[in-house]
């Protein structure tokens, strides 16, 4: 029998507890031995809940129990999660987590620690909730050279953009609805500003390219500036707006970014709506593959956590290798060197003069007009570096007939 301790009895923690107790027979047959929840750490009380029988507020009880072989960290945040994880690994207990913030910030260090103590540090649920993606990257696609990875990695922002597109509502109105439905936190900053997606693309990049990618070096832009007018332009271009995390290996290093993108309606990611997530992987042998499903939720995420528990039990006495070279820090290319094509919305007090100015600065570019707007138009830039495009954007602002650049949205990832 392998005992499990769950740190945090919130949405995911209680889900892990339920999955293990409900599917104990299935798990035993797959792991080769019984898996039992022995302790749950939480500062709260849960009167009337059977978990009270194994509830503790003292982490030392978990560390000092020799029957506990796997610690499940689903507390969230960096501390005390980081300290608790380090101590468990140092004492020869495997750690399983859904905490993308911790994995993005300290994953390499914790995997190294796990390896040194012949245990595992596993985090399938940290990206995509219940969507299997980390094992496919590390096992199913192990014969491939990954060329590019991109995806819709945050259900909250995807829900907001879907509702704005389908119902013509404004950003603030849909955000409020998402909060009422529980899809967005009371403080939604990590989601709408792109930080959650940034952590996930950093983890995926580290796995895909085999070197540690620091999320702090990834250009990140959220959806707060997206308006229904942007969506109307996208529709005219046969596109949808999606918040995309993307990453590929270039001669300058890992080119990674998170931002809203205009995605062609023909692209597989365009069909991903609501709170669903999808990850698109391009390999040099397998070609294009996509992994789709619920990116969050109690039981889908808990199922991914429990799958890692089973993997850790199967490999007792060993450290599961997931192909991330913890000793190598990837060079993340500067955003100015990244190639881009974009839609720029131009506010104008003289459309004819403004379009002439655009031709002087940008040359022959596609111009898009909306019937509902009489003081602006959009242009589709040619493919160039972000640095070059930004210089042209600054020059455009000073040209005749042009009042402002109202938004810039990158084209398909």
QUILIN-V659463 format. One record per residue. NEAR is the number of other ideal C-beta (glycine too) atoms within 12 Angstrom. D_FIRST is the distance of its C-alpha to the first C-alpha in Angstrom with 2 decimals. Layout:
NEAR | D_FIRST
NEAR | D_FIRST
//
This chain:
21 | 0.00
37 | 3.79
29 | 6.44
47 | 9.73
49 | 13.20
46 | 16.21
48 | 19.57
36 | 22.24
35 | 22.29
29 | 25.21
26 | 25.73
38 | 23.00
41 | 20.46
30 | 20.94
34 | 20.77
46 | 17.33
44 | 16.22
27 | 18.03
34 | 16.84
40 | 13.08
25 | 14.00
17 | 16.65
24 | 15.08
25 | 11.52
13 | 12.52
18 | 14.16
31 | 11.46
19 | 9.03
14 | 12.15
19 | 13.01
30 | 9.99
16 | 9.20
23 | 5.60
24 | 4.65
44 | 5.89
27 | 7.20
42 | 10.40
32 | 10.70
36 | 14.17
42 | 17.17
38 | 20.10
28 | 23.55
17 | 26.92
18 | 27.82
14 | 27.21
19 | 26.34
9 | 28.00
8 | 26.99
17 | 23.90
16 | 20.60
29 | 19.25
17 | 21.47
14 | 18.98
27 | 16.63
30 | 19.54
28 | 20.61
17 | 23.68
16 | 22.76
31 | 20.97
17 | 20.78
22 | 18.18
37 | 15.80
27 | 16.93
18 | 16.66
26 | 13.11
15 | 11.27
21 | 7.75
39 | 9.19
37 | 9.27
51 | 11.27
51 | 14.38
55 | 16.31
52 | 20.01
44 | 22.17
34 | 24.80
29 | 27.53
23 | 30.31
25 | 30.34
17 | 29.95
21 | 27.87
35 | 25.46
30 | 26.59
22 | 26.30
35 | 22.84
46 | 21.64
30 | 23.41
26 | 21.96
42 | 18.32
37 | 19.06
23 | 21.04
27 | 18.20
26 | 16.00
43 | 14.03
45 | 14.60
53 | 16.78
51 | 17.46
52 | 20.75
49 | 23.48
43 | 26.02
45 | 28.87
30 | 31.07
37 | 28.68
43 | 27.92
41 | 31.66
29 | 32.60
38 | 29.97
43 | 27.81
33 | 29.28
26 | 28.75
44 | 25.10
38 | 24.43
24 | 26.31
29 | 24.31
40 | 21.02
25 | 22.56
17 | 23.77
24 | 20.33
23 | 18.62
36 | 16.54
39 | 17.50
48 | 19.68
44 | 19.83
51 | 22.25
43 | 22.96
47 | 23.75
48 | 26.28
50 | 28.95
48 | 29.84
40 | 27.14
34 | 25.84
39 | 28.06
29 | 26.34
41 | 28.50
44 | 26.68
27 | 24.96
29 | 28.29
37 | 30.12
30 | 27.87
19 | 27.10
20 | 29.46
31 | 32.48
20 | 31.76
14 | 34.93
25 | 37.06
19 | 38.96
38 | 38.45
25 | 41.93
33 | 41.36
46 | 38.80
43 | 39.83
47 | 38.76
51 | 38.86
49 | 36.01
48 | 36.67
41 | 36.77
41 | 38.94
50 | 41.78
45 | 41.62
41 | 41.96
43 | 44.92
47 | 46.71
32 | 46.20
32 | 47.69
36 | 50.54
32 | 51.34
17 | 51.18
16 | 52.79
17 | 55.04
23 | 53.67
20 | 53.73
32 | 50.81
21 | 50.83
18 | 51.05
36 | 48.07
32 | 46.00
18 | 46.69
23 | 45.61
33 | 42.36
21 | 41.66
13 | 42.47
18 | 40.08
18 | 37.23
31 | 37.42
32 | 38.85
21 | 38.06
14 | 40.73
13 | 41.21
31 | 40.94
19 | 42.15
28 | 39.10
39 | 39.34
36 | 43.10
25 | 43.99
37 | 41.63
32 | 39.30
43 | 36.11
50 | 37.23
42 | 38.22
40 | 34.78
54 | 33.32
52 | 36.03
47 | 35.49
50 | 31.82
52 | 32.83
47 | 35.71
44 | 33.62
43 | 31.35
45 | 34.33
36 | 36.57
27 | 34.15
27 | 35.57
33 | 34.82
44 | 37.05
26 | 37.87
39 | 38.14
17 | 40.94
27 | 43.13
37 | 42.84
32 | 45.82
36 | 44.73
30 | 46.87
31 | 45.95
45 | 47.57
25 | 49.60
22 | 52.90
42 | 52.51
29 | 55.15
27 | 56.14
31 | 59.05
39 | 56.64
37 | 54.99
28 | 58.47
40 | 59.21
37 | 55.89
24 | 56.76
25 | 60.17
30 | 58.53
16 | 56.20
34 | 53.24
38 | 50.57
43 | 49.42
49 | 45.73
50 | 43.93
47 | 42.66
52 | 40.63
47 | 41.79
47 | 41.42
34 | 42.91
27 | 43.70
21 | 47.40
11 | 49.62
20 | 49.57
25 | 45.77
40 | 43.29
36 | 45.35
46 | 43.22
39 | 44.24
43 | 43.36
41 | 46.27
46 | 47.77
41 | 48.92
42 | 51.31
38 | 49.36
21 | 51.37
22 | 50.71
13 | 50.23
26 | 47.23
26 | 43.78
38 | 42.76
30 | 45.72
21 | 44.06
38 | 41.10
25 | 42.02
28 | 40.80
31 | 37.43
34 | 36.16
45 | 35.44
39 | 36.07
47 | 35.77
42 | 38.38
41 | 37.80
27 | 40.59
24 | 39.82
17 | 42.46
16 | 41.22
19 | 39.36
15 | 41.95
22 | 41.12
26 | 37.81
29 | 36.77
36 | 33.49
27 | 34.07
28 | 32.30
29 | 31.43
41 | 31.28
39 | 29.73
26 | 28.57
27 | 25.56
24 | 23.66
31 | 24.84
43 | 23.82
40 | 20.46
33 | 19.83
41 | 20.64
47 | 18.32
43 | 15.30
36 | 16.46
42 | 16.28
51 | 12.71
38 | 11.91
37 | 14.35
42 | 12.90
36 | 9.44
26 | 11.68
27 | 13.78
25 | 11.56
16 | 14.32
18 | 16.96
28 | 18.94
35 | 19.60
23 | 23.41
38 | 25.10
26 | 28.65
38 | 29.80
22 | 31.95
28 | 31.30
14 | 34.23
17 | 36.82
21 | 38.41
32 | 40.08
22 | 43.67
34 | 44.11
28 | 47.61
21 | 49.87
27 | 50.47
19 | 54.21
24 | 53.66
33 | 51.65
27 | 53.58
35 | 54.05
29 | 56.08
40 | 56.46
41 | 58.30
42 | 60.47
39 | 62.00
42 | 65.47
24 | 67.30
33 | 71.06
18 | 74.42
20 | 76.26
25 | 74.29
16 | 76.86
18 | 77.17
35 | 73.39
29 | 72.76
19 | 75.48
29 | 73.82
35 | 70.48
20 | 72.21
20 | 73.73
30 | 70.39
31 | 67.96
13 | 70.25
14 | 69.75
28 | 66.68
24 | 65.70
29 | 66.90
31 | 65.30
23 | 67.22
26 | 66.02
12 | 68.60
16 | 67.14
23 | 67.63
13 | 71.15
21 | 70.53
35 | 67.89
36 | 66.68
38 | 63.81
40 | 63.80
32 | 61.32
38 | 61.44
21 | 61.54
17 | 58.53
23 | 58.76
24 | 56.81
28 | 55.67
19 | 57.97
23 | 60.97
34 | 60.27
25 | 60.02
18 | 63.35
31 | 64.97
30 | 63.49
18 | 65.08
19 | 68.38
35 | 68.26
25 | 68.15
18 | 71.56
27 | 73.32
22 | 75.93
26 | 74.96
35 | 71.34
23 | 70.07
22 | 66.37
33 | 63.28
29 | 61.33
33 | 58.07
35 | 56.58
42 | 53.82
37 | 52.54
35 | 52.66
34 | 49.83
44 | 46.97
//
